[in-house]
C-alpha cells in the first residue's frame, strides 16, 4: 500500500501540515490507528475514570465525613471507576474506610528514591503498604512550586510502576505557552521524557491527565473542543509508537471539570474521565461528574 493512500485513509487523524513532514512509516502507523479506532468506535474498551485530587485539604474528621458521604451516595453499579488521591497523612484513614468498596485510592506524589536516608520523602513501597492503587506524578503544582522537570517526572513514573502502582502522568501548558502556540510542543516534550525513559509499553499500565495549567483552580476551563484537540494529539503521539497502546490508554481531563460541564467534556471521543480537584471535596459534585460518564 502506498503511503499517500494510507494518509488519505487516515486523513481525519492528520493535519494537512503534517502530511509532508511525516515519513512513510509514521503515516502507515496512523492508518493502523485509524482502523483500530473504527473497529472500537461502537465497542470502546476504555472505562471512564473519575479520580479526585484532594490536594492539601482535609482534617481527620472531614476526611472521614467525606468518605462516608461518598460511599452512602455511590450507586451500586456506578457508571465510572472512582478513586481519590489524598494527602499521604490521611492514607491510613482512607485505607480503613474504603477497603472492600468500589472506590480506589492513591497518593499525590512519591519519591524517585528507594527507602533510605531521604528525610521527608515517601517511597513507592510505603504507598503500597497503605493499599494505594494510584499515584499522581508531574502535577503542574509539583512542576512549578517544586521545580520538577520532565526527567524527574519520568523517573517517578517508572518507580511507581516498578512498585505496582498505576501512575497518573499529568501534562499541560501554561497560559503563556498556549498564547505562544506552544501547547503541542510542551506536551509532546513531557510525554517524550516518559517514552524515552520507560518505553511506550509502560503506558499500557498508566493513565495520562491533561491539565491546562491556566484552568486549574481558576474556574476557567477549556471548551470541550479545545480539550479534545489536545487529547487527540496526545493519543496520536502514542499511536506513532504503538497504536494498540494508544487506543487503550485512558486520557483524563484535569482542568476545572465540574458537574455543569462534565457531560460535554466526557462526550468527546478522546476524553476518558477526569482528574477532579475542588469538585472532589464534595461527595455530591464528585459523584455527579461520574454520573455524566
Buried (B, 14 or more C-beta within 10 A) or exposed (E): EEBEEBBEBBBEBBEEEBBEEBEEEBBBBBBBBBEBBEEEEEEEEBEBBBBBBBBEBBEEEEBBEBBEBBBEEBEEEBBBBBBBBBBBEBBEBBBEBBEEEBBBBBBBBBBBBEEEEEEEBBBBBBBBEBBBBBBBBBBBBBBEEEEBEBEBBBBBBBBBBEBEBBBBBBBBBBEEBBEEEBBBEBBBEBBEBBBEBBBBEBBEBBBBBBBBBBBBEEEEBBEBEBBBBBBBBBBBBBBBBBBBBBBBBBBBBBBBBBBEBBBBBBEBEBBBBBBBBBBBBBBEBBBBBBBBB
